């Protein structure tokens, strides 16, 4: 008796649905990775602007520097939603135009 694998047990329409689900899941992960990559790049631009223009003026204010460093660290660890708002606020508070997103 020949063994029948699971693809043979599924009907053609079921295999099509399964293939579509696998493809959609793969593309979804690519989209998420791209969005995270864009957010990280934006976060890095925010931090670079802060570091270049604001940090030298606020050397006596250690708390501001710690906040900015912690924010960019959150972005680098995959949590841009936790880091970007703080950096944006620091730039806005110092009357900087935010870089393009």
C-alpha positions in Angstrom: 0.0 0.0 0.0 1.4 3.4 -1.0 1.6 6.1 1.6 -0.4 9.2 1.0 1.1 12.5 2.2 -0.9 15.4 3.5 -0.9 17.4 0.2 -2.7 14.5 -1.5 -5.3 14.4 1.2 -6.2 18.0 0.7 -8.4 19.0 -2.2 -7.0 21.4 -4.8 -9.0 24.3 -3.5 -7.7 23.7 0.0 -4.1 23.6 -1.2 -4.7 26.9 -3.0 -6.1 28.5 0.2 -3.2 27.1 2.2 -0.6 28.5 -0.3 -2.4 31.9 -0.3 -2.2 32.0 3.5 1.5 31.1 3.5 2.2 33.8 0.9 0.1 36.4 2.7 1.9 35.7 6.0 5.3 36.0 4.4 4.5 39.3 2.7 3.0 40.6 6.0 6.3 40.0 7.8 8.2 41.7 5.0 5.9 44.8 5.3 6.4 44.9 9.1 10.1 44.6 8.8 10.2 47.4 6.2 8.0 49.7 8.4 10.3 49.0 11.4 13.3 49.8 9.3 11.7 53.1 8.2 10.9 53.9 11.8 14.5 53.1 12.9 15.9 55.3 10.2 13.6 58.2 11.2 14.5 57.7 14.9 18.2 57.8 14.0 17.7 61.1 12.0 15.8 62.6 15.0 18.6 61.6 17.4 21.3 62.8 15.0 19.6 66.2 14.9 19.3 66.3 18.7 22.9 65.2 19.2 24.3 67.8 16.7 22.3 70.9 17.6 20.7 70.5 21.1 23.1 68.3 23.1 26.1 70.7 23.0 23.9 73.5 24.3 22.5 71.4 27.2 25.6 69.9 28.6 24.7 70.9 32.1 21.2 69.3 31.8 22.1 65.6 32.1 18.5 64.5 32.3 17.7 65.7 28.8 20.6 63.7 27.4 19.7 60.5 29.2 16.1 60.8 27.9 17.3 61.2 24.3 19.8 58.3 24.6 17.2 56.1 26.2 14.8 57.0 23.4 17.2 56.1 20.6 18.0 52.9 22.4 14.4 51.9 22.5 14.2 52.5 18.7 17.3 50.3 18.2 15.8 47.6 20.3 12.7 47.4 18.1 10.4 49.8 19.9 10.3 52.9 17.8 6.8 53.8 19.2 8.5 54.2 22.6 11.4 56.3 21.4 10.2 58.5 18.6 7.7 60.7 20.5 10.3 61.8 23.1 12.9 62.7 20.4 10.2 64.6 18.4 9.2 66.5 21.5 12.8 67.5 22.3 13.2 68.9 18.8 9.9 70.7 18.8 10.5 72.2 22.2 13.7 73.6 20.8 11.9 75.0 17.8 13.4 72.5 15.3 11.5 71.3 12.2 11.2 67.5 12.3 13.0 65.7 9.5 10.9 64.1 6.8 9.5 60.7 7.8 
